[in-house]
């Protein structure tokens, strides 16, 4: 599972940050902080990006799910990726890592 910021950046593709921000009626600096997982997205931002990228509320659902996370959990996800439970012996490990 990708964080909101990582997914938003990937969906932006080859568009410049300024171009995407302008098309979604967002401040480029704010969008940059969201893409780098430094700021949580609002539902309004998620809806604007869903509309721009044609992702059928995928970003909105992710923003709503991440809204329930504490700021510390969001920072950990930004640094290490989402955590997944592997087994009772290994406890929690970072997704995609052993």
N, C-alpha and C positions, 0 to 999 in steps of 0.2 A: 504494500500500500504506500503510495506516494503522499507526501504532505501537500497541502493546498499550494504552497509556494512552488514546489518542484513541478507539480502538474501544470500550474498556470504558466510557468516559464516554458515547459515543454510544448504546451499548446500554442504558445505565441509563435513558435517556429522561427522563421527568418524575418519576421516583422521586427522593426526596431522597437525599443521600449517606448520611445516618444510617440511613435505611430499608434501602437496599441493603446497607450494611455489616452491619447487624443480621441481615438475612435470610441473608447469606452467612457469618455468624459471624466477621466481621472487625472490626478496630478502625477506626473512621471516619477517623482521622488517617492510618493506613497506607493505606487505600483511596484517600484523597485524594492522597497522594504517588505512588501507582502511577498514578492517572489523569492526573496532571500529568507523568508520565515522570521523576519525581525518584528513584524507587526501582524496580528491576526486580521483576516479579512472580515468585513461586515457582510451581512447577507446581501445588501444593496450592491456592494462591489462584486460579490460572487455572481449575482444575477446579471450585472453589466457584462462581466467576462463570459458567462455562459451564452449570452446573446451574441456577443462579438465572435466567439469561437464556434458557436453552434453545437454546444455540448449537452443540450437537453437537461439542464439542472444538475449535471454531474459536479460542477464546482460548488454549487449552492448546497448540495447534500454534504459534501466534504467540509465546507465551511461550518455548517450546522453541527456536524460531528466533532470538529475540532474546537468549537466554542465551549464544549463541555470540559475540555482539558484545562488544567491549570497552566499558568505561564511557564512554570518550571518544566512541565511535561512537554509543552510546545518547543522550548529551547532544546530539550534532549532529543526530540524528534528531528529538529533541524540539524543537530550535530551528528546523530548516529542513525537516523532513519527510524521508522516505526519499530517498536519492540514486539517480538512474538514469543510465545511460550513454546519451548522445544520439548522438554520432558521434566519429570520430577528431579532428576539428577542434575540437569544442566540449568534448571530454572529459566530465567529470562535471558535471551540473547538478542543481539541486533539482527534484524531481518537480513537475510542474504549472507550472513557471516557465520562461521562455525566457532 
